């Protein structure tokens, strides 16, 4: 069995990245299930930041939200990692074949992956992290996205941190009531 993180399989080299983590007092399988279906509408700040960026906020369950914004669930490895991605040539295009994403068969100008990664610290604690990686294929894309990233990264960090806090809260509530 290959233990290489999925994020490394899909985007081992990247131009920009962001990483956040939190410890959750709940078993890994439970945390994974909560994270996969996280309800982002629990945070008014997330909704507000998405609206400012023009991102749809009608369906805020993670799986529906990902579909609404043109991302693809690239691969899942229960209970340790769930990976999402997008690519764009001139606009976001569907990823129908995961091998194509890895091999860049459409000559994408930009490729983005982000994940939730889970590691069991013990039977009752799980470390949850989320990482975003961006690959700008051409120098001009790197410059243009770099300017965008400079502005958006702090807000993206707030969103990721809020997501992790919701996962922690929901997982620990389930543990207490279970």
N, C-alpha and C positions, 0 to 999 in steps of 0.2 A: 504494500500500500504506500502511495506517495504522500508524505507528510508536508510537502511544500505548500506554504500558504497559497490559497487561490489568487490572492492579489498579486503575488509574485509570478504566478503562472501567466496571468493575463497582462500585467504591466510591470515587468521587472525594472525597466528604466523609465524615468519620468522627469518632467521639468519642474513641477511644483507639487507639494504635498502638504497635508495637514493631518494631525493625529491627536486623538483624545481618548481617555480611558477612565473607568470607574469600577469600584468593587461593589458587587451586589451580594447581599446576604440571602442567597437562594441557590439551589442546585442548578448546574449548567443546563440540563434539559429543559427545565422550567423557564429559565431566563431566555434561552434560545427561542422558545415558542412565543413568549411575550414580545420579544424584540421583532420577530418576523411579522407580527400583526399590530405593532405599536400604533396607537391612535394619536397622531400629531396634533389634533385639535385640542388636546389637553393644555396646550401652551398658546395663550393669546399672542405672546411675543413671536413664536414661530409663524403663526398665521399672518401677523402684521408684516414681518420681514419678507415672507413669501409674496404677499400682496404688493409690497413696495417694489420687488423685483419682477412683478408681472407673472408670477408662478401660480398656476391654478390651485385653488384651495377648497374646491367643492367636495372632493373625496379625500379625506385625510388619514384613512387607514393606510399603512405603509405600502402594501401591495398595490392598492388602487392608485395611490399617489404616484408611485414609481411609473406605472403605466401612463398616467395622465401627463407626466412631464417628459415622456419619450425615452425613459431609461428602460433597460432590459435586465431582468434577473439572469445574470450570466451563468452562475453555478452556485450550488448549495452543498455544503458538507455538514450534515447534522451530526453533532450539536456544536461544531466548532467554528463554522464560518458561513456567511451568506454574502455573496458578491453581486453588485449591480454595476452597470456600465452604460456608456453612451459613446457614440462616435459621430463626427460631423465632417463633411467635406465642405459644403456651403451652408448646410443646415443639419439638424439632428436627423439621422437616418436609422431605420430599424436594423437591429442586429439579428439576422435570421440564423446565422451559423457561427457558433462560438469559435470555431477554428479560424474562420475569416477574421474575427476580431484580433486574435492572437497574431495572425500572419499579415494583418492590415491589407486585405485584398481589395478594399475600395479606395486605397490611398487617402485615408482620412487625414485631415489637417490637424485634428485634435481628437484625442481619446481620453476618456475619463473613466476611472473605476473608483468605487467606494464600497466599503464593507462594514459589516459588524463581525468581530472576531471574539470568540469566547474561549476562556481557559479556566479549567477547574482549579481553584486554589486548594480546596478540600471538599468534603461532601456537602457543605452548606454555604460555600462562598465561590463566586464566579467573578473573574475579571472580564469586563466587557470593554472592547475598544472599537473605535471606528476610525478608519483612515480613508482619506481621499487622495488619489494620485491623478495628476494631469500630465499628459504627454503632448507637447506642442511639436509637431513634426517639422515645421518649416520655421526659419528664423523670424520671418515677419509675424507668424502666428505667436511665437514666443513673446515678441515685443508687445503685440496687441493684447494677448491674454494676460501678460504680466501686468499691464496697466489695470485691466479689469480685476485681476487677482489682488492687487494692492488695495483696491477699494472694497472688494467683496469678502476677502479672507476673514477679517474680524467678525463679520456678521455670520459667515458660514460657521466659524468657531462657536459662536453663541448658539446657533441652531443645533450643531452636533452635541454640544454640552447639554442643552435642554433635552435632546432626544435621549441621551444616556441617563439623565435624571428621571425621565418618565419611565424608562425601562427599569431602573432601580426601584422606583416607587411602586410600580405595578407588580413587579416580581416579588417584592417584600410583602405587599398586601396579600397576594395570593398565598404566599408561604404562611403568613399569620392565620389566614382564614381556613387554610387546608389542613 
